[in-house]
């Protein structure tokens, strides 16, 4: 549980790098058919981080992420944009197989999601475990 909590806290820390994922040139910008999820998740050192995640609805697994740290720098929001190719992953969690998505944003900055239903992406740890805090880490389909 400490590892999961640490991963979630680390994912809430502002990164100095702003811009597109430098390791991938894949983009959903050219794909007309995408599914968009939005939401604000808790942050350790601010009012939260707002995410907009666009996932390509084709076999490319392309994604685009807009990550906005609310009131990050002198009360101003800090926004980072990333694109890339998602990775389907599967792990055993509490004796059950759980499927998820890994979005690599660069520099050891990865986001992990499960999809409990068609209208929700849930941010989870790298072991696909949900937060033990009871806080809301859900992004809703737009």
N, CA, C and O of each residue as an XYZ file, in Angstrom:
568
protein
N       0.817     -1.194      0.000
C       0.000      0.000      0.000
C       0.864      1.261      0.000
O       0.508      2.260     -0.625
N       2.004      1.213      0.706
C       2.890      2.368      0.707
C       3.422      2.659     -0.678
O       3.543      3.820     -1.071
N       3.743      1.608     -1.424
C       4.232      1.786     -2.788
C       3.174      2.458     -3.643
O       3.484      3.367     -4.413
N       1.935      2.025     -3.518
C       0.843      2.606     -4.297
C       0.645      4.074     -3.922
O       0.479      4.926     -4.795
N       0.662      4.360     -2.640
C       0.493      5.736     -2.186
C       1.650      6.606     -2.677
O       1.442      7.743     -3.101
N       2.858      6.069     -2.619
C       4.028      6.812     -3.093
C       3.940      7.101     -4.575
O       4.285      8.198     -5.015
N       3.485      6.134     -5.349
C       3.350      6.323     -6.793
C       2.318      7.404     -7.103
O       2.518      8.220     -8.002
N       1.212      7.407     -6.356
C       0.185      8.415     -6.589
C       0.680      9.801     -6.201
O       0.420     10.774     -6.909
N       1.381      9.897     -5.098
C       1.918     11.188     -4.670
C       2.946     11.675     -5.671
O       2.952     12.852     -6.033
N       3.819     10.779     -6.123
C       4.838     11.165     -7.098
C       4.194     11.650     -8.385
O       4.706     12.573     -9.019
N       3.081     11.047     -8.782
C       2.427     11.458    -10.021
C       1.788     12.838     -9.883
O       1.437     13.455    -10.888
N       1.633     13.327     -8.660
C       1.021     14.631     -8.444
C       2.045     15.754     -8.413
O       1.663     16.924     -8.386
N       3.324     15.435     -8.414
C       4.357     16.446     -8.329
C       4.533     17.140     -9.674
O       4.596     16.467    -10.703
N       4.614     18.475     -9.692
C       4.830     19.181    -10.951
C       6.175     18.802    -11.554
O       7.167     18.656    -10.840
N       6.200     18.646    -12.855
C       7.421     18.330    -13.574
C       7.926     19.602    -14.230
O       7.128     20.451    -14.628
N       9.216     19.744    -14.348
C       9.766     20.926    -14.968
C       9.645     20.858    -16.482
O       9.709     21.888    -17.152
N       9.474     19.675    -17.023
C       9.389     19.503    -18.467
C       7.968     19.778    -18.934
O       7.017     19.170    -18.444
N       7.833     20.679    -19.864
C       6.542     20.980    -20.465
C       6.649     20.650    -21.938
O       7.650     20.957    -22.585
N       5.613     20.023    -22.461
C       5.615     19.757    -23.894
C       5.239     18.345    -24.204
O       4.787     17.592    -23.341
N       5.432     17.994    -25.459
C       5.042     16.678    -25.935
C       6.010     15.618    -25.459
O       7.175     15.900    -25.179
N       5.525     14.422    -25.372
C       6.341     13.265    -25.025
C       7.437     13.154    -26.060
O       7.153     12.945    -27.239
N       8.683     13.288    -25.645
C       9.792     13.313    -26.577
C      10.132     11.939    -27.133
O      10.877     11.848    -28.109
N       9.614     10.874    -26.548
C       9.955      9.546    -27.006
C       8.998      9.008    -28.061
O       9.225      7.926    -28.600
N       7.945      9.737    -28.361
C       6.972      9.216    -29.298
C       6.461     10.321    -30.192
O       6.226     11.440    -29.736
N       6.289     10.012    -31.463
C       5.720     10.980    -32.374
C       4.282     10.636    -32.710
O       3.640     11.342    -33.489
N       3.761      9.544    -32.124
C       2.370      9.175    -32.345
C       1.479     10.259    -31.759
O       1.795     10.859    -30.731
N       0.370     10.497    -32.425
C      -0.537     11.517    -31.928
C      -1.964     11.157    -32.305
O      -2.211     10.589    -33.368
N      -2.894     11.490    -31.432
C      -4.296     11.295    -31.766
C      -4.849     12.545    -32.439
O      -6.023     12.592    -32.804
N      -3.995     13.562    -32.601
C      -4.457     14.799    -33.228
C      -4.989     14.539    -34.632
O      -5.946     15.189    -35.054
N      -4.394     13.608    -35.358
C      -4.816     13.318    -36.722
C      -5.964     12.314    -36.772
O      -6.533     12.076    -37.837
N      -6.304     11.729    -35.638
C      -7.365     10.729    -35.593
C      -8.673     11.410    -35.219
O      -8.781     12.030    -34.161
N      -9.656     11.289    -36.089
C     -10.934     11.952    -35.843
C     -11.749     11.246    -34.779
O     -12.523     11.887    -34.069
N     -11.590      9.937    -34.657
C     -12.417      9.149    -33.756
C     -11.670      8.884    -32.444
O     -10.873      7.951    -32.350
N     -11.938      9.710    -31.445
C     -11.307      9.554    -30.137
C     -12.367      9.548    -29.048
O     -13.482     10.036    -29.235
N     -11.996      8.988    -27.916
C     -12.821      9.059    -26.719
C     -12.092      9.965    -25.743
O     -10.890      9.809    -25.527
N     -12.812     10.912    -25.150
C     -12.210     11.897    -24.268
C     -12.718     11.688    -22.842
O     -13.918     11.547    -22.610
N     -11.777     11.672    -21.893
C     -12.094     11.573    -20.477
C     -11.492     12.789    -19.778
O     -10.381     13.211    -20.101
N     -12.232     13.353    -18.814
C     -11.753     14.519    -18.075
C     -12.053     14.369    -16.592
O     -13.023     13.722    -16.197
N     -11.199     14.979    -15.783
C     -11.449     14.994    -14.350
C     -10.295     15.630    -13.612
O      -9.215     15.834    -14.165
N     -10.542     15.937    -12.359
C      -9.527     16.505    -11.479
C      -9.276     15.517    -10.357
O     -10.205     15.069     -9.685
N      -8.012     15.183    -10.163
C      -7.635     14.234     -9.124
C      -6.895     14.978     -8.016
O      -6.328     16.042     -8.263
N      -6.893     14.434     -6.801
C      -6.214     15.089     -5.687
C      -4.715     15.217     -5.933
O      -4.112     14.399     -6.627
N      -4.131     16.252     -5.354
C      -2.680     16.459     -5.411
C      -2.166     16.671     -4.004
O      -2.871     17.214     -3.153
N      -0.943     16.245     -3.759
C      -0.361     16.343     -2.424
C      -0.049     17.785     -2.033
O      -0.085     18.125     -0.851
N       0.255     18.627     -3.006
C       0.719     19.974     -2.686
C      -0.091     21.075     -3.368
O       0.448     22.142     -3.661
N      -1.361     20.835     -3.620
C      -2.198     21.846     -4.251
C      -3.633     21.388     -4.314
O      -3.988     20.338     -3.777
N      -4.474     22.195     -4.985
C      -5.897     21.859     -5.045
C      -6.229     20.697     -5.978
O      -7.362     20.217     -5.977
N      -5.278     20.244     -6.762
C      -5.533     19.084     -7.616
C      -4.848     19.202     -8.960
O      -4.232     20.218     -9.283
N      -4.970     18.133     -9.738
C      -4.441     18.096    -11.090
C      -5.579     17.702    -12.014
O      -6.220     16.667    -11.833
N      -5.820     18.553    -13.015
C      -6.883     18.288    -13.978
C      -6.270     17.564    -15.182
O      -5.230     17.966    -15.703
N      -6.932     16.498    -15.605
C      -6.478     15.719    -16.760
C      -7.549     15.691    -17.828
O      -8.737     15.545    -17.537
N      -7.115     15.833    -19.067
C      -7.931     15.536    -20.236
C      -7.160     14.464    -20.992
O      -6.029     14.690    -21.424
N      -7.774     13.301    -21.148
C      -7.134     12.175    -21.821
C      -7.955     11.817    -23.049
O      -9.140     11.500    -22.947
N      -7.311     11.869    -24.212
C      -7.942     11.465    -25.471
C      -7.323     10.146    -25.890
O      -6.102     10.024    -25.991
N      -8.174      9.157    -26.135
C      -7.724      7.845    -26.574
C      -8.273      7.567    -27.970
O      -9.467      7.726    -28.223
N      -7.388      7.150    -28.868
C      -7.805      6.815    -30.225
C      -8.688      5.572    -30.190
O      -8.408      4.620    -29.462
N      -9.749      5.592    -30.980
C     -10.669      4.455    -31.048
C     -10.302      3.529    -32.206
O     -11.177      3.042    -32.921
N      -9.020      3.291    -32.382
C      -8.572      2.382    -33.420
C      -7.431      1.540    -32.865
O      -7.148      1.591    -31.668
N      -6.794      0.790    -33.697
C      -5.763     -0.144    -33.240
C      -4.427      0.521    -32.929
O      -3.507     -0.159    -32.476
N      -4.287      1.830    -33.158
C      -3.001      2.498    -32.927
C      -2.678      2.674    -31.447
O      -1.508      2.810    -31.091
N      -3.679      2.674    -30.584
C      -3.540      2.942    -29.151
C      -2.958      4.335    -28.881
O      -2.354      4.570    -27.834
N      -3.144      5.252    -29.832
C      -2.640      6.610    -29.648
C      -3.356      7.326    -28.519
O      -4.526      7.066    -28.237
N      -2.620      8.247    -27.872
C      -3.241      9.047    -26.816
C      -2.690     10.460    -26.839
O      -1.610     10.715    -27.372
N      -3.449     11.371    -26.253
C      -3.018     12.732    -25.980
C      -3.492     13.069    -24.575
O      -4.638     12.798    -24.216
N      -2.612     13.656    -23.791
C      -2.934     14.021    -22.414
C      -2.625     15.501    -22.208
O      -1.549     15.981    -22.565
N      -3.586     16.214    -21.629
C      -3.353     17.567    -21.142
C      -3.424     17.470    -19.628
O      -4.455     17.104    -19.065
N      -2.316     17.802    -18.975
C      -2.169     17.689    -17.524
C      -2.005     19.106    -16.974
O      -1.038     19.791    -17.309
N      -2.943     19.551    -16.131
C      -2.889     20.905    -15.590
C      -2.802     20.856    -14.078
O      -3.736     20.427    -13.400
N      -1.659     21.306    -13.553
C      -1.488     21.423    -12.105
C      -2.151     22.730    -11.680
O      -1.697     23.810    -12.057
N      -3.216     22.633    -10.902
C      -3.985     23.804    -10.502
C      -3.218     24.621     -9.467
O      -2.737     24.091     -8.465
N      -3.117     25.907     -9.729
C      -2.441     26.854     -8.830
C      -1.020     26.402     -8.476
O      -0.609     26.498     -7.319
N      -0.283     25.917     -9.450
C       1.035     25.318     -9.206
C       2.137     26.345     -8.979
O       2.934     26.196     -8.052
N       2.197     27.371     -9.798
C       3.284     28.350     -9.721
C       2.717     29.727     -9.411
O       2.049     30.332    -10.248
N       2.986     30.223     -8.203
C       2.501     31.531     -7.783
C       1.005     31.696     -8.023
O       0.546     32.755     -8.450
N       0.256     30.641     -7.743
C      -1.184     30.675     -7.914
C      -1.660     30.466     -9.339
O      -2.864     30.473     -9.596
N      -0.742     30.283    -10.260
C      -1.088     30.086    -11.667
C      -1.058     28.597    -12.021
O      -0.229     27.844    -11.510
N      -1.966     28.187    -12.897
C      -1.984     26.804    -13.364
C      -0.768     26.538    -14.245
O      -0.291     27.430    -14.947
N      -0.271     25.307    -14.203
C       0.842     24.881    -15.059
C       0.346     23.711    -15.904
O      -0.099     22.698    -15.365
N       0.422     23.850    -17.221
C      -0.115     22.839    -18.132
C       0.989     22.164    -18.920
O       1.902     22.818    -19.425
N       0.892     20.838    -19.020
C       1.806     20.029    -19.815
C       0.983     19.227    -20.814
O      -0.112     18.767    -20.492
N       1.504     19.059    -22.023
C       0.836     18.293    -23.072
C       1.724     17.128    -23.480
O       2.937     17.273    -23.632
N       1.099     15.975    -23.653
C       1.836     14.768    -24.013
C       1.063     14.000    -25.082
O      -0.166     14.050    -25.125
N       1.782     13.300    -25.933
C       1.184     12.371    -26.877
C       2.018     11.100    -26.888
O       3.184     11.112    -26.493
N       1.431     10.029    -27.329
C       2.177      8.781    -27.406
C       1.284      7.621    -27.753
O       0.179      7.788    -28.269
N       1.783      6.448    -27.461
C       1.070      5.206    -27.724
C       0.869      4.497    -26.390
O       1.832      4.234    -25.669
N      -0.389      4.189    -26.065
C      -0.708      3.511    -24.808
C      -0.250      2.059    -24.882
O      -0.107      1.480    -25.960
N      -0.030      1.499    -23.715
C       0.345      0.090    -23.613
C      -0.713     -0.635    -22.795
O      -1.021     -0.227    -21.675
N      -1.271     -1.707    -23.349
C      -2.192     -2.555    -22.582
C      -1.376     -3.392    -21.619
O      -0.397     -4.023    -22.017
N      -1.771     -3.403    -20.354
C      -1.072     -4.214    -19.361
C      -2.082     -5.023    -18.564
O      -3.272     -4.708    -18.532
N      -1.584     -6.068    -17.923
C      -2.431     -6.923    -17.099
C      -1.620     -7.356    -15.891
O      -0.463     -7.757    -16.013
N      -2.240     -7.271    -14.728
C      -1.590     -7.643    -13.469
C      -2.580     -8.412    -12.611
O      -3.791     -8.334    -12.816
N      -2.052     -9.153    -11.653
C      -2.885     -9.823    -10.671
C      -2.993     -8.918     -9.446
O      -1.987     -8.555     -8.836
N      -4.223     -8.562     -9.097
C      -4.495     -7.698     -7.948
C      -5.473     -8.427     -7.047
O      -6.594     -8.727     -7.455
N      -5.053     -8.712     -5.825
C      -5.900     -9.423     -4.860
C      -6.452    -10.726     -5.442
O      -7.618    -11.065     -5.235
N      -5.605    -11.448     -6.170
C      -5.987    -12.742     -6.721
C      -6.808    -12.687     -7.999
O      -7.222    -13.730     -8.506
N      -7.054    -11.488     -8.536
C      -7.845    -11.340     -9.760
C      -7.004    -10.670    -10.845
O      -6.172     -9.807    -10.562
N      -7.237    -11.086    -12.097
C      -6.557    -10.454    -13.219
C      -7.233     -9.112    -13.509
O      -8.451     -9.038    -13.675
N      -6.427     -8.063    -13.566
C      -6.928     -6.720    -13.831
C      -6.222     -6.199    -15.078
O      -5.001     -6.295    -15.199
N      -7.010     -5.644    -16.006
C      -6.466     -5.057    -17.222
C      -6.406     -3.553    -17.059
O      -7.276     -2.946    -16.434
N      -5.360     -2.953    -17.634
C      -5.214     -1.519    -17.539
C      -4.458     -0.950    -18.720
O      -4.055     -1.668    -19.635
N      -4.277      0.360    -18.675
C      -3.530      1.088    -19.682
C      -2.383      1.820    -19.022
O      -2.534      2.397    -17.945
N      -1.233      1.791    -19.678
C      -0.077      2.566    -19.239
C       0.156      3.644    -20.288
O       0.322      3.345    -21.470
N       0.168      4.904    -19.847
C       0.459      6.033    -20.718
C       1.820      6.582    -20.313
O       1.972      7.146    -19.229
N       2.803      6.417    -21.182
C       4.161      6.873    -20.873
C       4.292      8.332    -21.290
O       4.183      8.668    -22.469
N       4.531      9.201    -20.293
C       4.640     10.630    -20.546
C       6.083     11.100    -20.624
O       6.343     12.286    -20.828
N       7.029     10.170    -20.463
C       8.446     10.510    -20.547
C       9.080     10.671    -19.187
O       8.403     10.950    -18.197
N      10.398     10.490    -19.147
C      11.199     10.698    -17.936
C      10.608     10.030    -16.694
O      10.414     10.684    -15.670
N      10.326      8.754    -16.782
C       9.783      7.964    -15.658
C       8.478      8.554    -15.128
O       8.162      8.416    -13.946
N       7.738      9.200    -15.992
C       6.452      9.796    -15.638
C       5.371      9.041    -16.402
O       5.075      9.366    -17.552
N       4.790      8.046    -15.768
C       3.773      7.219    -16.394
C       2.453      7.368    -15.653
O       2.426      7.563    -14.438
N       1.364      7.272    -16.397
C       0.031      7.232    -15.814
C      -0.535      5.846    -16.057
O      -0.336      5.265    -17.123
N      -1.241      5.316    -15.066
C      -1.867      4.001    -15.161
C      -3.358      4.156    -14.913
O      -3.776      4.854    -13.990
N      -4.158      3.494    -15.749
C      -5.604      3.566    -15.622
C      -6.221      2.189    -15.758
O      -5.713      1.328    -16.477
N      -7.327      1.996    -15.052
C      -8.234      0.889    -15.322
C      -9.529      1.530    -15.810
O      -9.725      2.737    -15.669
N     -10.408      0.718    -16.382
C     -11.678      1.242    -16.860
C     -12.812      0.420    -16.256
O     -13.223     -0.593    -16.821
N     -13.322      0.869    -15.085
C     -14.367      0.111    -14.406
C     -15.684      0.039    -15.180
O     -16.472     -0.885    -14.980
N     -15.927      1.020    -16.072
C     -17.111      0.990    -16.931
C     -16.829      1.852    -18.164
O     -15.767      2.466    -18.266
N     -17.776      1.894    -19.092
C     -17.565      2.614    -20.354
C     -17.355      4.109    -20.188
O     -16.747      4.741    -21.052
N     -17.839      4.684    -19.105
C     -17.775      6.131    -18.943
C     -16.719      6.600    -17.946
O     -16.680      7.784    -17.612
N     -15.859      5.693    -17.463
C     -14.892      6.066    -16.428
C     -13.513      5.478    -16.697
O     -13.375      4.294    -17.005
N     -12.489      6.332    -16.573
C     -11.103      5.889    -16.474
C     -10.686      6.159    -15.037
O     -10.904      7.260    -14.532
N     -10.093      5.184    -14.373
C      -9.691      5.351    -12.982
C      -8.164      5.312    -12.894
O      -7.539      4.331    -13.297
N      -7.569      6.385    -12.364
C      -6.127      6.436    -12.167
C      -5.762      5.491    -11.029
O      -6.359      5.537     -9.954
N      -4.769      4.629    -11.281
C      -4.354      3.623    -10.307
C      -2.829      3.625    -10.212
O      -2.155      4.360    -10.935
N      -2.298      2.802     -9.320
C      -0.846      2.686     -9.168
C      -0.261      1.865    -10.316
O      -0.999      1.322    -11.138
N       1.057      1.780    -10.367
C       1.718      0.981    -11.405
C       1.434     -0.509    -11.250
O       1.696     -1.283    -12.171
N       0.910     -0.917    -10.113
C       0.498     -2.310     -9.885
C      -1.001     -2.494    -10.126
O      -1.577     -3.528     -9.787
N      -1.629     -1.453    -10.729
C      -3.062     -1.431    -11.045
C      -3.948     -1.525     -9.806
O      -5.071     -2.027     -9.868
N      -3.432     -1.039     -8.690
C      -4.209     -1.014     -7.452
C      -4.829      0.365     -7.265
O      -4.189      1.389     -7.505
N      -6.084      0.370     -6.833
C      -6.784      1.618     -6.565
C      -6.255      2.248     -5.283
O      -5.674      1.565     -4.440
N      -6.455      3.532     -5.145
C      -6.019      4.263     -3.968
C      -6.728      3.745     -2.721
O      -7.939      3.527     -2.728
N      -5.963      3.554     -1.657
C      -6.540      3.106     -0.388
C      -7.101      4.274      0.415
O      -7.701      4.064      1.470
N      -6.915      5.508     -0.071
C      -7.350      6.688      0.669
C      -8.845      6.945      0.556
O      -9.415      7.666      1.376
N      -9.486      6.360     -0.456
C     -10.903      6.627     -0.674
C     -11.148      7.908     -1.461
O     -12.299      8.273     -1.698
N     -10.069      8.604     -1.876
C     -10.221      9.818     -2.670
C     -10.582      9.455     -4.103
O     -10.309      8.343     -4.555
N     -11.192     10.386     -4.813
C     -11.672     10.145     -6.169
C     -10.555     10.360     -7.196
O     -10.027     11.466     -7.316
N     -10.201      9.323     -7.922
C      -9.200      9.371     -8.990
C      -9.832      9.025    -10.331
O      -9.164      8.466    -11.201
N     -11.113      9.349    -10.510
C     -11.837      9.005    -11.720
C     -11.849     10.160    -12.719
O     -11.995     11.325    -12.348
N     -11.689      9.805    -13.999
C     -11.901     10.716    -15.104
C     -13.160     10.238    -15.808
O     -13.326      9.043    -16.054
N     -14.046     11.171    -16.132
C     -15.334     10.820    -16.733
C     -15.334     11.104    -18.227
O     -14.707     12.053    -18.698
N     -16.048     10.265    -18.959
C     -16.168     10.408    -20.407
C     -16.908     11.689    -20.714
O     -17.940     11.995    -20.115
N     -16.361     12.430    -21.659
C     -16.955     13.718    -22.034
C     -17.881     13.527    -23.212
O     -18.483     14.490    -23.686
